[in-house]
Amino acid sequence: MSMYKVAVIGDKDSILGFKALGAVTYPVTSVEEAARTLNGIVRERYAVVCITEAVAEKIGPQLEELNKKKLPAVVLIPNNQGTLGLGMLQIKKNAERAIGADILFGKEGR
C-alpha cells in the first residue's frame, strides 16, 4: 500500500515545526531553490504541499500551473512574520471556481 506524503516549503524558521507533525520540510532561501524544490516534489508522491505565502508570491506562475492538477494539493500558509493574505485569496478563488459565485466574501446588496 503506497502512502502519500505532505511537504512544506518555506524559510527554515517558519517550517521547522511541521517536521514534528511528520511532514517533509524543505527550507529554501532563494526563488530558484524554491522552484527546483517544487519541481522535485511534483515528481514524487506528495498529496499536499504547504508553501509559505512569501515563497508562493515569488513562484506564482509555477503554482498556477500546479493548481490545475489534481495532486498535489497546494496550501498557502503564513510564515513566522504573519500573513500576506494570499492563502485566503486562494481559498476565495477556489470557492468561486467550484461554485460560480463568491459565497465567502461577497458583499450583501451587490
ChimeraX attribute file (.defattr): number of C-alpha atoms within 10 A of each C-alpha:
attribute: neighborCount
match mode: 1-to-1
recipient: residues
	/A:1	3
	/A:2	5
	/A:3	7
	/A:4	11
	/A:5	16
	/A:6	19
	/A:7	22
	/A:8	26
	/A:9	26
	/A:10	25
	/A:11	21
	/A:12	15
	/A:13	11
	/A:14	18
	/A:15	24
	/A:16	18
	/A:17	12
	/A:18	15
	/A:19	13
	/A:20	9
	/A:21	9
	/A:22	11
	/A:23	18
	/A:24	18
	/A:25	21
	/A:26	21
	/A:27	18
	/A:28	17
	/A:29	12
	/A:30	12
	/A:31	14
	/A:32	12
	/A:33	13
	/A:34	22
	/A:35	18
	/A:36	11
	/A:37	15
	/A:38	21
	/A:39	13
	/A:40	10
	/A:41	21
	/A:42	14
	/A:43	9
	/A:44	11
	/A:45	14
	/A:46	17
	/A:47	17
	/A:48	18
	/A:49	23
	/A:50	22
	/A:51	26
	/A:52	25
	/A:53	23
	/A:54	19
	/A:55	22
	/A:56	24
	/A:57	15
	/A:58	15
	/A:59	16
	/A:60	12
	/A:61	11
	/A:62	13
	/A:63	16
	/A:64	11
	/A:65	9
	/A:66	17
	/A:67	15
	/A:68	10
	/A:69	10
	/A:70	9
	/A:71	14
	/A:72	23
	/A:73	15
	/A:74	22
	/A:75	18
	/A:76	25
	/A:77	25
	/A:78	20
	/A:79	19
	/A:80	12
	/A:81	9
	/A:82	12
	/A:83	15
	/A:84	16
	/A:85	12
	/A:86	17
	/A:87	19
	/A:88	14
	/A:89	13
	/A:90	14
	/A:91	14
	/A:92	18
	/A:93	16
	/A:94	14
	/A:95	15
	/A:96	14
	/A:97	11
	/A:98	10
	/A:99	10
	/A:100	10
	/A:101	13
	/A:102	15
	/A:103	11
	/A:104	11
	/A:105	9
	/A:106	10
	/A:107	8
	/A:108	5
	/A:109	4
	/A:110	4
